[in-house]
Amino acid sequence: MTRETPSPAADLAVEVRDLHKWYGEFHALRGVELAVAAGERIVICGPSGSGKSTLIRCINQLERHHAGVVRVDGLEATAEPRRLEAIRRAAGMVFQSFNLFPHLTVLENCTLAPVRTGVATRAEAEAHAMALLGRVRVADQAHKRPGQLSGGQQQRVAIARALCMRPKIMLFDEPTSALDPEMVKEVLDTMIELAGEGMTMLAVTHEMGFARQVADRVVFMDQGQIVESAPPGDFFAHPRHERTRAFLGQLLH
Amino acid sequence: MTAVATPGPPRAARGPAVLAARLFGSPLNVVLTLAVAWAAWSLAAPLVRWAVLDAAVLPAEPAACRDISGACWSFVVAKSGQILFGIYPIEERWRPTLVCAVLLGLLAYSLRPAAWRPHLAALWAAALPGVLLLMFGGVAGLSYVATTMWGGLPVTLILTVTAIGGAFPLAILLALGRRADLPVIRTLCVLFIEVTRAMPLLSLLFIASIMLPLLLPEPLLPDKFFRAMIALLLFAAAYLAEVIRGGLQALPPGQAEAARALGLGYWRTQRFVVLPQALALVIPSLTNTIIVMIKNTSLVLVVGLFDLISSGRAALADPEWSSPAMETYIFIASVYFALCFGFGRFARALERRAEATP
């Protein structure tokens, strides 16, 4: 690869510089800095209202930031629609509430975007979708509607649907928070498998077991800022910041 | 049956014994049943006597109705051509007949889900100019017939199909525009909807037929028929837009977010994810509004267009006959009923289809 102006950020999957976001008067993100290398796995945690979901939604520009820079796969986020679509194709997203399309079958959920954006023909998209549905172990449900599936199955379909666009980065916004306890594991196992395949991942989650097992770094956010960022071993054993210690204390008790 | 078998849910009892118990089970029920039966009989008996027993159907001449006390259907039979086609030249009546056949046939064809493919839009796009050409004539040896000579069912059908068919896409754009990010678009859509909705359809029709000619120079001025058509279209669009907006607001925002997060642009998100769900949510109110709009087309009579009702009234002016107004209006009402009831059944089937896909 030859680039005219090589910057140190060139091979970063996600780069966030001095990011600010307001909701009305509320300053939701206050100068967030985050650099994620290709293949890196980041877990973001923090109390509710700390801005972690806002941060992840700013990365694929479901929320527009007010100041600072967001770069995904080398593309800087602007308001230009083509640029936004390219960024969203590079960064797949999985939501807390699944957000599957209830009027389409599971297979149609997976093939809609690849076919309609012209990334693949219908035949290619269906073959790819069936392979991915097999990988998340819901291939036998392909012709059902999402409403006929359990929550865990729906979230695994949502993961497969995002993977159908062949993203380079996967964003997870509390993917297990809306699930019944017995279904959390099947979704986490799928995410662990994905991490094992080298996918770049940013996950907002309170599943600290998952963080310990797969994260390269755990990022702790509070009041719109990144307070602490460390490998899981250090993060859990020696949290440096008082707010991190308070948060972990609450989580464990 | 073994002792451990669980009983099914209790079944509602049926049969003549139950019916008898419900109708005559208590003194009050006996009184109510007899009262309702008497009321029904005293209404139905004269109606049947008037409409069937004492009525004249054939021969279709004024003499048939001279000495009867019942309905004069002979008039409707004799004047059906005039009621259905107005003052359109009699020797050319095959043209509006063909127009009605094409429009009704195409409507019936469009009701089947199997027909909802891109070719259907092409079919309509070809049929509408074809239908207008057939009505106007002036080409291929057909004599020219001005819109002032049009009348009856083809006018009602053309106005209904074009006004509602054109209003629906416009309404979708208005509903989306009202929720757009750009303030200019949002304001324009709100302004259009609020102004149009706040005006009576009658005044909108008068503006189109009387005021517009004062404002526009002759070459730019569309025909009165098309001015009325556009007024109906805009009026229907304002109402439909608000119904559709209701569906858009009922849809969880996560649906559009998920589509955008997959890299679908705005229009594809609306077309494949948002609108199919939002429209299915508001089928009952859409049906309601569309049926009202079908009947609203009859208001064009106030600006001098000959729809079904005006051509019926024109037929009644024949001094040879003793003005059987009731019979004529019943006939016209039954045509409207067939159109509206047919559409209502179609909407119900559509709703069931949407319900079948949870």
Interface residues (C-beta under 8 A of the other chain):
Chain A: N60 L62 P81 E85 A86 R88 R89 G92 M93 F95 S97 N99 L100 F101 P102 H103 L112 A113 R116 T117 R145 G147 Q148 A158 R161 A162 M165
Chain B: P252 G254 Q255 E257 A258 A259 R260 A261 L262 G263 L264 G265 Y266 R268 F272 V273 P276 Q277 A280 T357 P358
